């Protein structure tokens, strides 16, 4: 068995710039890894811990086909930082920046997702997953951490794709057990972003009512689906098929972004759904089919929740297997 750090370093030896990737096989799946993802720690016993990333590294080391993934490196923090202002206020950014180490770690996670968007939008990979942490979909403009989140990486990525690559219409899918209230907030009146979230609305943060459909020009472009405890593979997939498919057929996105929260997996510490690794494999395939139909396969996903350390890593591998086509 290859030690996870030896595996990571071997992948780093294959890392290339986005420009160099232009000649690469466009059917490849990109994977963003960085040792900086293991730095952030709220407290010693906190469930959003560096162990989450360490377990993903180990699972990759144990997966024989991991070497077929194209390693991507995050953008520089200098290049990524200005894009925060597309979603977050100067006051919020400054408040997080007062905790310098936390700011750098959270910004690195944003930079990672922007790198994945670059690779996908430039056609250097077919799709990409960022194994970054801390997560982001609860981040608002409160000037503090919200649900383990500081910056809303997926929201920043949507604006980045729209402004940097003229991807006019973005579909954001959030299958985390918890409602992506920060993402809803960012685009609630925006018809250029279709936000679809499945979650337990009675868990943290207590938002995500199906009655919240957007407002103004964005009315109808915010879709919340509450799911009960015990939701399994079939129930989740049926929800995507019956609710999301017709909405996407009308919307026709140019890019799909996924808040891949694996706390909706069975046996999670902070969730009560019963989605299996095979369920995530099937769900990923389902979303890939949408991407193939509407946006030439362009799909970027990023890690959100997932607090059963081994279970989260196992779900990540299932997700990557589907993205790669294994």
Beta strands, then each sheet from edge to edge (+ up, - down):
strand 1: 29-32
strand 2: 70-72
strand 3: 127-130
strand 4: 170-174
strand 5: 193-199
strand 6: 222-226
strand 7: 255-260
strand 8: 299-303
sheet 1: 2+ 1+ 3+ 8+ 7+ 4+ 5+ 6+
end
